[in-house]
Amino acid sequence: MFLVIAICMSFSLHLVIVYIPFFAKIFGTTPLSRNDWIITVGIAAPVVLLDEFVKIFARRETNERLRRLKEE
């Protein structure tokens, strides 16, 4: 649970630094445009989906191996 809280806080701080003008000026950041977000999500989404599919198959394989070991 602490990891989830830490990730949410980190993400929130990033948004504050990028989208609140006072902090954006201090850190020298600029917000992404809509097109930038579309490109970013378009590149990242297939990677995330592929990783999730790999995890599904890895879990199936692990469960199958455990089942076989229990039968022995």
PDB file of N, CA, C and O in Angstrom:
ATOM      1  N   MET A   1       0.821  -1.200   0.000  1.00  0.00           N
ATOM      2  CA  MET A   1       0.000   0.000   0.000  1.00  0.00           C
ATOM      3  C   MET A   1       0.864   1.263   0.000  1.00  0.00           C
ATOM      4  O   MET A   1       0.520   2.273  -0.614  1.00  0.00           O
ATOM      5  N   PHE A   2       1.996   1.175   0.708  1.00  0.00           N
ATOM      6  CA  PHE A   2       2.876   2.343   0.747  1.00  0.00           C
ATOM      7  C   PHE A   2       3.432   2.668  -0.644  1.00  0.00           C
ATOM      8  O   PHE A   2       3.637   3.834  -0.980  1.00  0.00           O
ATOM      9  N   LEU A   3       3.669   1.644  -1.435  1.00  0.00           N
ATOM     10  CA  LEU A   3       4.178   1.863  -2.786  1.00  0.00           C
ATOM     11  C   LEU A   3       3.150   2.613  -3.626  1.00  0.00           C
ATOM     12  O   LEU A   3       3.511   3.522  -4.374  1.00  0.00           O
ATOM     13  N   VAL A   4       1.893   2.252  -3.516  1.00  0.00           N
ATOM     14  CA  VAL A   4       0.827   2.930  -4.264  1.00  0.00           C
ATOM     15  C   VAL A   4       0.746   4.394  -3.834  1.00  0.00           C
ATOM     16  O   VAL A   4       0.622   5.284  -4.675  1.00  0.00           O
ATOM     17  N   ILE A   5       0.815   4.639  -2.539  1.00  0.00           N
ATOM     18  CA  ILE A   5       0.776   6.018  -2.031  1.00  0.00           C
ATOM     19  C   ILE A   5       1.967   6.806  -2.550  1.00  0.00           C
ATOM     20  O   ILE A   5       1.815   7.954  -2.968  1.00  0.00           O
ATOM     21  N   ALA A   6       3.147   6.206  -2.529  1.00  0.00           N
ATOM     22  CA  ALA A   6       4.347   6.884  -3.019  1.00  0.00           C
ATOM     23  C   ALA A   6       4.247   7.204  -4.500  1.00  0.00           C
ATOM     24  O   ALA A   6       4.653   8.284  -4.928  1.00  0.00           O
ATOM     25  N   ILE A   7       3.714   6.285  -5.286  1.00  0.00           N
ATOM     26  CA  ILE A   7       3.554   6.517  -6.722  1.00  0.00           C
ATOM     27  C   ILE A   7       2.562   7.646  -6.964  1.00  0.00           C
ATOM     28  O   ILE A   7       2.807   8.516  -7.799  1.00  0.00           O
ATOM     29  N   CYS A   8       1.450   7.643  -6.246  1.00  0.00           N
ATOM     30  CA  CYS A   8       0.446   8.707  -6.402  1.00  0.00           C
ATOM     31  C   CYS A   8       1.006  10.062  -6.011  1.00  0.00           C
ATOM     32  O   CYS A   8       0.745  11.062  -6.680  1.00  0.00           O
ATOM     33  N   MET A   9       1.772  10.100  -4.935  1.00  0.00           N
ATOM     34  CA  MET A   9       2.370  11.370  -4.515  1.00  0.00           C
ATOM     35  C   MET A   9       3.380  11.867  -5.537  1.00  0.00           C
ATOM     36  O   MET A   9       3.416  13.056  -5.854  1.00  0.00           O
ATOM     37  N   SER A  10       4.195  10.966  -6.048  1.00  0.00           N
ATOM     38  CA  SER A  10       5.176  11.338  -7.058  1.00  0.00           C
ATOM     39  C   SER A  10       4.496  11.876  -8.311  1.00  0.00           C
ATOM     40  O   SER A  10       4.905  12.900  -8.859  1.00  0.00           O
ATOM     41  N   PHE A  11       3.460  11.181  -8.757  1.00  0.00           N
ATOM     42  CA  PHE A  11       2.714  11.620  -9.941  1.00  0.00           C
ATOM     43  C   PHE A  11       2.085  12.992  -9.695  1.00  0.00           C
ATOM     44  O   PHE A  11       2.120  13.860 -10.567  1.00  0.00           O
ATOM     45  N   SER A  12       1.514  13.182  -8.515  1.00  0.00           N
ATOM     46  CA  SER A  12       0.889  14.464  -8.177  1.00  0.00           C
ATOM     47  C   SER A  12       1.917  15.595  -8.163  1.00  0.00           C
ATOM     48  O   SER A  12       1.653  16.685  -8.670  1.00  0.00           O
ATOM     49  N   LEU A  13       3.072  15.334  -7.589  1.00  0.00           N
ATOM     50  CA  LEU A  13       4.111  16.363  -7.568  1.00  0.00           C
ATOM     51  C   LEU A  13       4.585  16.711  -8.973  1.00  0.00           C
ATOM     52  O   LEU A  13       4.864  17.873  -9.268  1.00  0.00           O
ATOM     53  N   HIS A  14       4.676  15.711  -9.836  1.00  0.00           N
ATOM     54  CA  HIS A  14       5.055  15.988 -11.224  1.00  0.00           C
ATOM     55  C   HIS A  14       4.023  16.899 -11.893  1.00  0.00           C
ATOM     56  O   HIS A  14       4.381  17.844 -12.597  1.00  0.00           O
ATOM     57  N   LEU A  15       2.752  16.609 -11.669  1.00  0.00           N
ATOM     58  CA  LEU A  15       1.706  17.443 -12.259  1.00  0.00           C
ATOM     59  C   LEU A  15       1.763  18.868 -11.718  1.00  0.00           C
ATOM     60  O   LEU A  15       1.586  19.827 -12.468  1.00  0.00           O
ATOM     61  N   VAL A  16       2.007  19.005 -10.429  1.00  0.00           N
ATOM     62  CA  VAL A  16       2.117  20.345  -9.826  1.00  0.00           C
ATOM     63  C   VAL A  16       3.269  21.110 -10.456  1.00  0.00           C
ATOM     64  O   VAL A  16       3.119  22.275 -10.824  1.00  0.00           O
ATOM     65  N   ILE A  17       4.420  20.454 -10.581  1.00  0.00           N
ATOM     66  CA  ILE A  17       5.598  21.124 -11.135  1.00  0.00           C
ATOM     67  C   ILE A  17       5.378  21.527 -12.591  1.00  0.00           C
ATOM     68  O   ILE A  17       5.849  22.583 -13.012  1.00  0.00           O
ATOM     69  N   VAL A  18       4.689  20.726 -13.346  1.00  0.00           N
ATOM     70  CA  VAL A  18       4.518  21.007 -14.775  1.00  0.00           C
ATOM     71  C   VAL A  18       3.372  21.988 -15.031  1.00  0.00           C
ATOM     72  O   VAL A  18       3.502  22.863 -15.886  1.00  0.00           O
ATOM     73  N   TYR A  19       2.256  21.863 -14.312  1.00  0.00           N
ATOM     74  CA  TYR A  19       1.058  22.606 -14.690  1.00  0.00           C
ATOM     75  C   TYR A  19       0.744  23.830 -13.834  1.00  0.00           C
ATOM     76  O   TYR A  19      -0.140  24.603 -14.202  1.00  0.00           O
ATOM     77  N   ILE A  20       1.423  24.041 -12.719  1.00  0.00           N
ATOM     78  CA  ILE A  20       1.229  25.268 -11.948  1.00  0.00           C
ATOM     79  C   ILE A  20       2.332  26.241 -12.355  1.00  0.00           C
ATOM     80  O   ILE A  20       3.515  25.962 -12.164  1.00  0.00           O
ATOM     81  N   PRO A  21       1.941  27.381 -12.915  1.00  0.00           N
ATOM     82  CA  PRO A  21       2.922  28.301 -13.508  1.00  0.00           C
ATOM     83  C   PRO A  21       4.082  28.686 -12.588  1.00  0.00           C
ATOM     84  O   PRO A  21       5.223  28.771 -13.043  1.00  0.00           O
ATOM     85  N   PHE A  22       3.811  28.919 -11.305  1.00  0.00           N
ATOM     86  CA  PHE A  22       4.871  29.295 -10.375  1.00  0.00           C
ATOM     87  C   PHE A  22       5.972  28.238 -10.342  1.00  0.00           C
ATOM     88  O   PHE A  22       7.154  28.561 -10.457  1.00  0.00           O
ATOM     89  N   PHE A  23       5.581  26.987 -10.186  1.00  0.00           N
ATOM     90  CA  PHE A  23       6.559  25.896 -10.131  1.00  0.00           C
ATOM     91  C   PHE A  23       7.162  25.611 -11.506  1.00  0.00           C
ATOM     92  O   PHE A  23       8.344  25.282 -11.610  1.00  0.00           O
ATOM     93  N   ALA A  24       6.362  25.734 -12.548  1.00  0.00           N
ATOM     94  CA  ALA A  24       6.875  25.510 -13.901  1.00  0.00           C
ATOM     95  C   ALA A  24       7.996  26.486 -14.219  1.00  0.00           C
ATOM     96  O   ALA A  24       8.977  26.126 -14.870  1.00  0.00           O
ATOM     97  N   LYS A  25       7.848  27.723 -13.757  1.00  0.00           N
ATOM     98  CA  LYS A  25       8.884  28.728 -14.001  1.00  0.00           C
ATOM     99  C   LYS A  25      10.153  28.386 -13.211  1.00  0.00           C
ATOM    100  O   LYS A  25      11.261  28.489 -13.738  1.00  0.00           O
ATOM    101  N   ILE A  26       9.990  27.986 -11.966  1.00  0.00           N
ATOM    102  CA  ILE A  26      11.150  27.634 -11.135  1.00  0.00           C
ATOM    103  C   ILE A  26      11.914  26.454 -11.739  1.00  0.00           C
ATOM    104  O   ILE A  26      13.143  26.478 -11.815  1.00  0.00           O
ATOM    105  N   PHE A  27      11.183  25.426 -12.167  1.00  0.00           N
ATOM    106  CA  PHE A  27      11.833  24.220 -12.683  1.00  0.00           C
ATOM    107  C   PHE A  27      12.078  24.270 -14.190  1.00  0.00           C
ATOM    108  O   PHE A  27      12.736  23.381 -14.732  1.00  0.00           O
ATOM    109  N   GLY A  28      11.569  25.280 -14.868  1.00  0.00           N
ATOM    110  CA  GLY A  28      11.791  25.425 -16.304  1.00  0.00           C
ATOM    111  C   GLY A  28      11.095  24.357 -17.129  1.00  0.00           C
ATOM    112  O   GLY A  28      11.658  23.841 -18.095  1.00  0.00           O
ATOM    113  N   THR A  29       9.860  24.026 -16.742  1.00  0.00           N
ATOM    114  CA  THR A  29       9.114  22.994 -17.469  1.00  0.00           C
ATOM    115  C   THR A  29       8.004  23.619 -18.295  1.00  0.00           C
ATOM    116  O   THR A  29       7.581  24.748 -18.044  1.00  0.00           O
ATOM    117  N   THR A  30       7.544  22.871 -19.277  1.00  0.00           N
ATOM    118  CA  THR A  30       6.376  23.284 -20.058  1.00  0.00           C
ATOM    119  C   THR A  30       5.436  22.087 -20.175  1.00  0.00           C
ATOM    120  O   THR A  30       5.892  20.948 -20.273  1.00  0.00           O
ATOM    121  N   PRO A  31       4.136  22.340 -20.166  1.00  0.00           N
ATOM    122  CA  PRO A  31       3.188  21.225 -20.270  1.00  0.00           C
ATOM    123  C   PRO A  31       3.196  20.610 -21.667  1.00  0.00           C
ATOM    124  O   PRO A  31       3.523  21.275 -22.650  1.00  0.00           O
ATOM    125  N   LEU A  32       2.833  19.342 -21.738  1.00  0.00           N
ATOM    126  CA  LEU A  32       2.731  18.675 -23.031  1.00  0.00           C
ATOM    127  C   LEU A  32       1.458  19.124 -23.741  1.00  0.00           C
ATOM    128  O   LEU A  32       0.428  19.358 -23.108  1.00  0.00           O
ATOM    129  N   SER A  33       1.542  19.238 -25.040  1.00  0.00           N
ATOM    130  CA  SER A  33       0.361  19.561 -25.832  1.00  0.00           C
ATOM    131  C   SER A  33      -0.492  18.312 -25.999  1.00  0.00           C
ATOM    132  O   SER A  33      -0.074  17.208 -25.647  1.00  0.00           O
ATOM    133  N   ARG A  34      -1.674  18.496 -26.533  1.00  0.00           N
ATOM    134  CA  ARG A  34      -2.558  17.344 -26.771  1.00  0.00           C
ATOM    135  C   ARG A  34      -1.890  16.339 -27.713  1.00  0.00           C
ATOM    136  O   ARG A  34      -1.956  15.130 -27.492  1.00  0.00           O
ATOM    137  N   ASN A  35      -1.248  16.853 -28.763  1.00  0.00           N
ATOM    138  CA  ASN A  35      -0.564  15.951 -29.710  1.00  0.00           C
ATOM    139  C   ASN A  35       0.581  15.195 -29.043  1.00  0.00           C
ATOM    140  O   ASN A  35       0.803  14.018 -29.325  1.00  0.00           O
ATOM    141  N   ASP A  36       1.308  15.879 -28.157  1.00  0.00           N
ATOM    142  CA  ASP A  36       2.378  15.205 -27.426  1.00  0.00           C
ATOM    143  C   ASP A  36       1.824  14.062 -26.576  1.00  0.00           C
ATOM    144  O   ASP A  36       2.413  12.983 -26.524  1.00  0.00           O
ATOM    145  N   TRP A  37       0.692  14.298 -25.910  1.00  0.00           N
ATOM    146  CA  TRP A  37       0.065  13.251 -25.090  1.00  0.00           C
ATOM    147  C   TRP A  37      -0.408  12.090 -25.946  1.00  0.00           C
ATOM    148  O   TRP A  37      -0.268  10.930 -25.558  1.00  0.00           O
ATOM    149  N   ILE A  38      -0.966  12.395 -27.107  1.00  0.00           N
ATOM    150  CA  ILE A  38      -1.428  11.334 -28.009  1.00  0.00           C
ATOM    151  C   ILE A  38      -0.253  10.458 -28.448  1.00  0.00           C
ATOM    152  O   ILE A  38      -0.357   9.232 -28.458  1.00  0.00           O
ATOM    153  N   ILE A  39       0.850  11.085 -28.806  1.00  0.00           N
ATOM    154  CA  ILE A  39       2.043  10.334 -29.217  1.00  0.00           C
ATOM    155  C   ILE A  39       2.580   9.509 -28.054  1.00  0.00           C
ATOM    156  O   ILE A  39       2.920   8.338 -28.224  1.00  0.00           O
ATOM    157  N   THR A  40       2.656  10.116 -26.876  1.00  0.00           N
ATOM    158  CA  THR A  40       3.180   9.426 -25.697  1.00  0.00           C
ATOM    159  C   THR A  40       2.334   8.210 -25.342  1.00  0.00           C
ATOM    160  O   THR A  40       2.868   7.122 -25.125  1.00  0.00           O
ATOM    161  N   VAL A  41       1.025   8.389 -25.283  1.00  0.00           N
ATOM    162  CA  VAL A  41       0.135   7.280 -24.951  1.00  0.00           C
ATOM    163  C   VAL A  41       0.158   6.227 -26.064  1.00  0.00           C
ATOM    164  O   VAL A  41       0.112   5.025 -25.799  1.00  0.00           O
ATOM    165  N   GLY A  42       0.231   6.693 -27.300  1.00  0.00           N
ATOM    166  CA  GLY A  42       0.277   5.761 -28.429  1.00  0.00           C
ATOM    167  C   GLY A  42       1.509   4.874 -28.422  1.00  0.00           C
ATOM    168  O   GLY A  42       1.450   3.721 -28.849  1.00  0.00           O
ATOM    169  N   ILE A  43       2.616   5.400 -27.945  1.00  0.00           N
ATOM    170  CA  ILE A  43       3.843   4.600 -27.860  1.00  0.00           C
ATOM    171  C   ILE A  43       3.843   3.741 -26.599  1.00  0.00           C
ATOM    172  O   ILE A  43       4.292   2.595 -26.635  1.00  0.00           O
ATOM    173  N   ALA A  44       3.346   4.279 -25.485  1.00  0.00           N
ATOM    174  CA  ALA A  44       3.412   3.560 -24.210  1.00  0.00           C
ATOM    175  C   ALA A  44       2.356   2.463 -24.085  1.00  0.00           C
ATOM    176  O   ALA A  44       2.631   1.418 -23.496  1.00  0.00           O
ATOM    177  N   ALA A  45       1.173   2.673 -24.619  1.00  0.00           N
ATOM    178  CA  ALA A  45       0.076   1.718 -24.438  1.00  0.00           C
ATOM    179  C   ALA A  45       0.410   0.314 -24.949  1.00  0.00           C
ATOM    180  O   ALA A  45       0.173  -0.659 -24.233  1.00  0.00           O
ATOM    181  N   PRO A  46       0.948   0.180 -26.153  1.00  0.00           N
ATOM    182  CA  PRO A  46       1.275  -1.181 -26.607  1.00  0.00           C
ATOM    183  C   PRO A  46       2.312  -1.874 -25.719  1.00  0.00           C
ATOM    184  O   PRO A  46       2.256  -3.089 -25.530  1.00  0.00           O
ATOM    185  N   VAL A  47       3.245  -1.113 -25.180  1.00  0.00           N
ATOM    186  CA  VAL A  47       4.259  -1.688 -24.302  1.00  0.00           C
ATOM    187  C   VAL A  47       3.603  -2.219 -23.032  1.00  0.00           C
ATOM    188  O   VAL A  47       3.905  -3.328 -22.592  1.00  0.00           O
ATOM    189  N   VAL A  48       2.712  -1.433 -22.446  1.00  0.00           N
ATOM    190  CA  VAL A  48       2.012  -1.851 -21.229  1.00  0.00           C
ATOM    191  C   VAL A  48       1.144  -3.072 -21.513  1.00  0.00           C
ATOM    192  O   VAL A  48       1.149  -4.030 -20.740  1.00  0.00           O
ATOM    193  N   LEU A  49       0.408  -3.045 -22.603  1.00  0.00           N
ATOM    194  CA  LEU A  49      -0.448  -4.178 -22.945  1.00  0.00           C
ATOM    195  C   LEU A  49       0.368  -5.444 -23.186  1.00  0.00           C
ATOM    196  O   LEU A  49      -0.007  -6.520 -22.719  1.00  0.00           O
ATOM    197  N   LEU A  50       1.462  -5.328 -23.899  1.00  0.00           N
ATOM    198  CA  LEU A  50       2.320  -6.481 -24.146  1.00  0.00           C
ATOM    199  C   LEU A  50       2.853  -7.039 -22.830  1.00  0.00           C
ATOM    200  O   LEU A  50       2.884  -8.254 -22.636  1.00  0.00           O
ATOM    201  N   ASP A  51       3.268  -6.164 -21.937  1.00  0.00           N
ATOM    202  CA  ASP A  51       3.769  -6.599 -20.640  1.00  0.00           C
ATOM    203  C   ASP A  51       2.685  -7.329 -19.846  1.00  0.00           C
ATOM    204  O   ASP A  51       2.971  -8.326 -19.185  1.00  0.00           O
ATOM    205  N   GLU A  52       1.456  -6.846 -19.906  1.00  0.00           N
ATOM    206  CA  GLU A  52       0.358  -7.506 -19.204  1.00  0.00           C
ATOM    207  C   GLU A  52       0.080  -8.893 -19.793  1.00  0.00           C
ATOM    208  O   GLU A  52      -0.183  -9.834 -19.044  1.00  0.00           O
ATOM    209  N   PHE A  53       0.133  -9.031 -21.097  1.00  0.00           N
ATOM    210  CA  PHE A  53      -0.038 -10.343 -21.723  1.00  0.00           C
ATOM    211  C   PHE A  53       1.069 -11.301 -21.310  1.00  0.00           C
ATOM    212  O   PHE A  53       0.811 -12.474 -21.043  1.00  0.00           O
ATOM    213  N   VAL A  54       2.298 -10.806 -21.257  1.00  0.00           N
ATOM    214  CA  VAL A  54       3.421 -11.642 -20.824  1.00  0.00           C
ATOM    215  C   VAL A  54       3.190 -12.115 -19.392  1.00  0.00           C
ATOM    216  O   VAL A  54       3.443 -13.278 -19.077  1.00  0.00           O
ATOM    217  N   LYS A  55       2.713 -11.227 -18.522  1.00  0.00           N
ATOM    218  CA  LYS A  55       2.436 -11.623 -17.136  1.00  0.00           C
ATOM    219  C   LYS A  55       1.338 -12.678 -17.055  1.00  0.00           C
ATOM    220  O   LYS A  55       1.424 -13.606 -16.251  1.00  0.00           O
ATOM    221  N   ILE A  56       0.310 -12.539 -17.882  1.00  0.00           N
ATOM    222  CA  ILE A  56      -0.774 -13.533 -17.884  1.00  0.00           C
ATOM    223  C   ILE A  56      -0.226 -14.904 -18.246  1.00  0.00           C
ATOM    224  O   ILE A  56      -0.527 -15.885 -17.567  1.00  0.00           O
ATOM    225  N   PHE A  57       0.569 -14.989 -19.298  1.00  0.00           N
ATOM    226  CA  PHE A  57       1.121 -16.272 -19.717  1.00  0.00           C
ATOM    227  C   PHE A  57       2.128 -16.815 -18.708  1.00  0.00           C
ATOM    228  O   PHE A  57       2.205 -18.024 -18.490  1.00  0.00           O
ATOM    229  N   ALA A  58       2.899 -15.919 -18.093  1.00  0.00           N
ATOM    230  CA  ALA A  58       3.856 -16.365 -17.077  1.00  0.00           C
ATOM    231  C   ALA A  58       3.127 -16.939 -15.865  1.00  0.00           C
ATOM    232  O   ALA A  58       3.559 -17.947 -15.307  1.00  0.00           O
ATOM    233  N   ARG A  59       2.033 -16.312 -15.454  1.00  0.00           N
ATOM    234  CA  ARG A  59       1.245 -16.835 -14.332  1.00  0.00           C
ATOM    235  C   ARG A  59       0.654 -18.203 -14.671  1.00  0.00           C
ATOM    236  O   ARG A  59       0.662 -19.115 -13.845  1.00  0.00           O
ATOM    237  N   ARG A  60       0.146 -18.334 -15.882  1.00  0.00           N
ATOM    238  CA  ARG A  60      -0.402 -19.632 -16.297  1.00  0.00           C
ATOM    239  C   ARG A  60       0.670 -20.710 -16.243  1.00  0.00           C
ATOM    240  O   ARG A  60       0.427 -21.809 -15.745  1.00  0.00           O
ATOM    241  N   GLU A  61       1.833 -20.400 -16.746  1.00  0.00           N
ATOM    242  CA  GLU A  61       2.931 -21.366 -16.751  1.00  0.00           C
ATOM    243  C   GLU A  61       3.340 -21.706 -15.321  1.00  0.00           C
ATOM    244  O   GLU A  61       3.555 -22.875 -15.002  1.00  0.00           O
ATOM    245  N   THR A  62       3.447 -20.713 -14.471  1.00  0.00           N
ATOM    246  CA  THR A  62       3.812 -20.949 -13.079  1.00  0.00           C
ATOM    247  C   THR A  62       2.764 -21.799 -12.377  1.00  0.00           C
ATOM    248  O   THR A  62       3.111 -22.739 -11.663  1.00  0.00           O
ATOM    249  N   ASN A  63       1.500 -21.486 -12.569  1.00  0.00           N
ATOM    250  CA  ASN A  63       0.426 -22.271 -11.950  1.00  0.00           C
ATOM    251  C   ASN A  63       0.438 -23.717 -12.450  1.00  0.00           C
ATOM    252  O   ASN A  63       0.204 -24.652 -11.684  1.00  0.00           O
ATOM    253  N   GLU A  64       0.707 -23.883 -13.723  1.00  0.00           N
ATOM    254  CA  GLU A  64       0.775 -25.233 -14.291  1.00  0.00           C
ATOM    255  C   GLU A  64       1.933 -26.018 -13.670  1.00  0.00           C
ATOM    256  O   GLU A  64       1.780 -27.193 -13.339  1.00  0.00           O
ATOM    257  N   ARG A  65       3.075 -25.380 -13.515  1.00  0.00           N
ATOM    258  CA  ARG A  65       4.223 -26.050 -12.901  1.00  0.00           C
ATOM    259  C   ARG A  65       3.926 -26.403 -11.445  1.00  0.00           C
ATOM    260  O   ARG A  65       4.252 -27.501 -10.993  1.00  0.00           O
ATOM    261  N   LEU A  66       3.313 -25.486 -10.717  1.00  0.00           N
ATOM    262  CA  LEU A  66       2.953 -25.768  -9.324  1.00  0.00           C
ATOM    263  C   LEU A  66       1.968 -26.932  -9.238  1.00  0.00           C
ATOM    264  O   LEU A  66       2.094 -27.787  -8.362  1.00  0.00           O
ATOM    265  N   ARG A  67       0.998 -26.966 -10.135  1.00  0.00           N
ATOM    266  CA  ARG A  67       0.025 -28.047 -10.141  1.00  0.00           C
ATOM    267  C   ARG A  67       0.718 -29.386 -10.373  1.00  0.00           C
ATOM    268  O   ARG A  67       0.421 -30.374  -9.701  1.00  0.00           O
ATOM    269  N   ARG A  68       1.655 -29.409 -11.341  1.00  0.00           N
ATOM    270  CA  ARG A  68       2.388 -30.647 -11.626  1.00  0.00           C
ATOM    271  C   ARG A  68       3.235 -31.083 -10.445  1.00  0.00           C
ATOM    272  O   ARG A  68       3.337 -32.276 -10.157  1.00  0.00           O
ATOM    273  N   LEU A  69       3.849 -30.112  -9.751  1.00  0.00           N
ATOM    274  CA  LEU A  69       4.671 -30.462  -8.584  1.00  0.00           C
ATOM    275  C   LEU A  69       3.822 -31.028  -7.452  1.00  0.00           C
ATOM    276  O   LEU A  69       4.254 -31.944  -6.752  1.00  0.00           O
ATOM    277  N   LYS A  70       2.634 -30.496  -7.269  1.00  0.00           N
ATOM    278  CA  LYS A  70       1.739 -31.003  -6.228  1.00  0.00           C
ATOM    279  C   LYS A  70       1.271 -32.421  -6.526  1.00  0.00           C
ATOM    280  O   LYS A  70       1.041 -33.208  -5.608  1.00  0.00           O
ATOM    281  N   GLU A  71       1.133 -32.745  -7.803  1.00  0.00           N
ATOM    282  CA  GLU A  71       0.683 -34.071  -8.197  1.00  0.00           C
ATOM    283  C   GLU A  71       1.763 -35.128  -7.982  1.00  0.00           C
ATOM    284  O   GLU A  71       1.448 -36.307  -7.822  1.00  0.00           O
ATOM    285  N   GLU A  72       3.008 -34.728  -7.976  1.00  0.00           N
ATOM    286  CA  GLU A  72       4.133 -35.690  -7.837  1.00  0.00           C
ATOM    287  C   GLU A  72       4.284 -36.172  -6.431  1.00  0.00           C
ATOM    288  O   GLU A  72       5.172 -36.976  -6.146  1.00  0.00           O
TER     289      GLU A  72
END
